[in-house]
C-alpha cells in the first residue's frame, strides 16, 4: 500500500510564525550589527581626537594610535559593507 501526500510548496513554507520569527531574528541581527558599528565609530573618534592632541606624532603613543585608527577604519569599512549587503 502506498500513500501519496501532495501539497504546494508555497503553502507549506509560508507559515506566518516562521516568517515573523525570521523577520525578528533579521532585525535583531541588523540592530546588533549597527550597535557595534556605532561603538566602533565612537572609539575611532576618541582615538582620532587623542592623536590630534599629541605633539610628537612619531612617538610610540602616536604610532600606536595611528595603528588603532587604521585598524578601526578598516573594520568599520567591512562592517558597513556587511550591513549594507544585509539590508
C-alpha positions as CSV (number, residue, x, y, z in Angstrom):
1,X,0.0,0.0,0.0
2,X,1.3,3.4,-0.9
3,X,0.0,6.8,0.3
4,X,1.0,9.9,-1.5
5,X,0.7,13.2,0.2
6,X,0.8,16.2,-2.1
7,X,0.9,19.9,-1.1
8,X,2.0,23.0,-2.8
9,X,5.4,24.2,-1.7
10,X,4.3,27.8,-1.3
11,X,1.5,26.8,1.1
12,X,3.8,24.5,3.1
13,X,6.6,27.0,3.7
14,X,4.6,30.2,4.1
15,X,3.9,29.7,7.8
16,X,3.3,33.1,9.3
17,X,5.0,32.2,12.6
18,X,8.2,31.1,10.8
19,X,8.1,34.3,8.7
20,X,7.7,36.6,11.7
21,X,10.5,34.7,13.6
22,X,12.8,35.1,10.6
23,X,11.9,38.8,10.4
24,X,12.6,39.2,14.2
25,X,15.9,37.5,14.0
26,X,16.9,39.5,11.0
27,X,16.0,42.8,12.6
28,X,17.8,41.7,15.8
29,X,21.0,40.9,13.9
30,X,20.8,44.2,12.0
31,X,20.3,46.1,15.2
32,X,23.2,44.3,16.9
33,X,25.5,45.0,13.9
34,X,24.5,48.7,13.9
35,X,25.2,48.9,17.6
36,X,28.7,47.5,17.1
37,X,29.3,50.0,14.2
38,X,28.2,52.9,16.5
39,X,30.5,51.7,19.2
40,X,33.5,51.4,16.8
41,X,32.8,54.9,15.4
42,X,32.8,56.3,18.9
43,X,36.2,54.7,19.7
44,X,37.6,55.9,16.4
45,X,36.5,59.4,17.2
46,X,38.1,59.2,20.6
47,X,41.4,57.8,19.3
48,X,41.4,60.4,16.5
49,X,40.9,63.3,19.0
50,X,43.6,61.9,21.2
51,X,46.0,61.6,18.2
52,X,45.4,65.2,17.2
53,X,46.3,66.4,20.6
54,X,49.7,64.6,20.6
55,X,52.7,66.9,19.8
56,X,55.1,64.2,18.8
57,X,53.1,62.1,16.3
58,X,56.2,59.8,15.7
59,X,56.3,58.8,19.4
60,X,55.3,55.3,20.5
61,X,51.9,56.6,21.6
62,X,51.4,58.4,18.3
63,X,52.3,55.4,16.2
64,X,50.2,53.1,18.4
65,X,47.2,55.4,18.0
66,X,47.8,55.5,14.2
67,X,47.7,51.7,14.1
68,X,44.5,51.6,16.2
69,X,42.8,54.3,14.0
70,X,43.8,52.4,10.8
71,X,42.5,49.1,12.1
72,X,39.3,50.6,13.3
73,X,38.7,52.3,9.9
74,X,39.3,49.0,8.1
75,X,37.0,47.1,10.5
76,X,34.3,49.8,10.2
77,X,34.5,49.7,6.4
78,X,33.9,45.9,6.4
79,X,31.1,46.1,8.9
80,X,29.3,48.8,7.0
81,X,29.7,46.8,3.8
82,X,28.2,43.8,5.6
83,X,25.4,45.9,6.9
84,X,24.5,47.3,3.5
85,X,24.6,43.9,1.9
86,X,22.1,42.5,4.5
87,X,19.6,45.3,4.3
